[in-house]
Each structure stands twice: as structure tokens, then as C-alpha cells.
Amino acid sequence: MKTKPDIIGDVRSFMKSRVILSAAELDFFSKLDGNFASAKDLADILGLDKKATTRLLDCLVTYNLLEKEKNRYRTTEKGSYLSSQNPKSVLPMIKHMNTIWDNWSRLTDIIKKGSSPIFRPVVDSEYKEDRNAFIGAMHVAAKRISKKIADAYDLSPFKKLLDIGAGSGAYTIAFLKKNPQLNAVIFDLESVIPITKEKIVENDLHHRVHFVTGDFYKDDLPVGCDLALLSAIIHQNSPQQNLELYRKIYHTLDPGGTLIIRDHIMDESRTNPPAGALFALNMLVNTPAGDTYTFEEVKDTLETAGFMEIKLVLSGKEMDCLVEATKPNIAGKFLLNKSFPHGPKGEVGKENKKNG
């Protein structure tokens, strides 16, 4: 007998999300990490209603995020990842999800109107808590994927990286650790750079990184780099904004330099990778004109900006796709004396081999 799909269960899953989001927002997991406490104790400390606190705590027990003994609660090993005391905490990511909950609740109206009526940049200095949560969230997400990409993609030919909108600097950190010949310039907003510096210093890479403050929508980019990185940037932009940004990068890169773009890169059906299809909606509700883009859309815009040899060199399912594009040298030809990678590590472009 064919099993009936659990559609109601799928729809009801938002309740579990809301329980965890609220508990994280109230910092239950940090307060109970390593310590048993009663619902009354926790409610008194945080200024909450005792009965409501008890109901939320009991629900968290059923999710194996808390354990309960004699009406006292403590964070489980699984739940400790939501505690600020855990070095591997995902709490910043959960806090960021809290900030976008309201926008997602307006999805029906947004589908009717085509855009979100409310847009507040989370990196805006006016909203320090949201900004720090967002950058912390991006760092949590980036640590594992950045190492994976640094291991897969050969950056040995390059000398200086320009990381545009670097956020926490996770990709600069991964790339520099993997490539001792590489130095970097990090370009980001004045309100973000102190957070980035902290991460770079923690990894003892400050002697290889130069910081420049600015807004890539308004300001010129630093010159003197043979490699530029746009990591998780193009999805927040409209096609026109991306074209303007590509042109700006084209003009600032050294002749023969390379631009790499990390993002969801969709197939022509726009349904694969599935996470990219969902992320397109996330951009719809949280940005004025952001989207996920197909490879052909990215390629066409890069070519309009002047780039050549545009290739999808890495593909994946979790925003780990990588597009590579090269700026021709002054004579309009590629620098063939330089082994630009046109694929994962070890796969040097065939054209370079033929002409080498």
C-alpha cells in the first residue's frame, strides 16, 4: 500500500522552527549549557512568565535540545550548538534567521506585489545587533564550505586577492592558509571591517592582509590585485547592479587577472540545486531585487562587462558553485605565461596547455 505523503507534517514544521528560534532569541541554551535549572529559575533570571517558559522548555526536551530531570532542565550535546559558550556554536545563524522571520511571514503579499515592501540592510551600522548576527551567521556557514573550496580550487598562480564584501573574511582566511604565496586586500563597509579584523587576527593572518573601507556600490575598488572574489554577493543584487559591479571589478583587476564568483548557480530549469530555488524566494522577501541566477545569465552579464573565458568550474548543492572569468591583457589576449586554473585543482585550461 502506498504511503500517504505527510503534507500536514511538512506545513506544521514552522511550529518547530518558531520554538527553536524563540528559545535562541531568549538565550535559553546558553543559560542552561552545563547547568540544571528549573523553569522558575530561568523565568526569574530572564523576566519571563513561568508557565509559558515551562511549556517552551518541555517542547525543547521533545526535540532533544534539552534534557529534563526532576523538573530541572539542561542543554543536551545537540542543543549546546545553540549556546554561545560552544566554540562551534550556530547561534549567530539562528539569530539571523530570527531577523528574517517577519519578512517570510509576508510571503503571500510579496508574491502578489512582486517585491518586499520593507527592506532593511542587515549590515547597516544603524542596526548593530542585526549586523553582528548576520556576519556571525555568514561565518558559521562559510567556515566549512570555504575550506572545501580552498582545497578544490588551485590558487597557486595568484599573488594578491581582492575579497569584495568579505564579511567575516572566512574565504580570505581559508585561501591564505592553503596558499602561502597569497596576500589579500579586504574591502568592506566601515562598520564591518572591525569584525573582519578580529577574525583575521584570531587566525594570525594580519601580516598578510590589508584592509580598505568602502561601499562597492558607490566607491572605487582597490587596485593591484590579480584575483578578485565575489562570495555570496551576486544573489543580493539585480542584474543591472551585478553588471555595474562586474565592470568595476574589470577596471580594477590587473591585466590577465581572474574573477571568481561563489554563489548558487542555477540550471536552466531554475529548480536545481533545490536550495537555490528556495534561496531565490529568500532574496525576494529580504532584498529589493535580489535573485539566484543561471550560469548563462551570469556568463552573459560578465561578457557584457568585458570578461572572457567564463566557466562554471565547481558545482554543488549548498552555495558552493564557483564561476571563473578572466580579464584579457592589454593587447586583448590572455596571459599565456601564467597558469590560470580553468577548473578544480590540477585541471589547467587546455588552451593554455596548447599554447604553452
Secondary structure, 3 states (H helix, E strand, C coil): CCCCCCHHHHHHHHHHHHHHHHHHHCCHHHHCCCCCEEHHHHHHHHCCCHHHHHHHHHHHHHCCCEEEECCEEEECCCHHHHCCCCCCCCHHHHHHHHHHHHHHHCHHHHHHHCCCCCCCCCCCCCCHHHHHHHHHHHHHHHHHHHHHHHHHECCCCCCEEEEECCCCCHHHHHHHHHCCCCEEEEEECCCCHHHHHHHHHHCCCHHHEEEEECCCCCCCCCCCCCEEEEECCHHHCCHHHHHHHHHHHHHHCCCCCEEEEEECEECCCCCCCHHHHHHHHHHHHHCCCCCCEEHHHHHHHHHHHCCEEEEEEECCCCCCEEEEEECCCCCCCCCCCCCCECCECCCECHHHHHHC
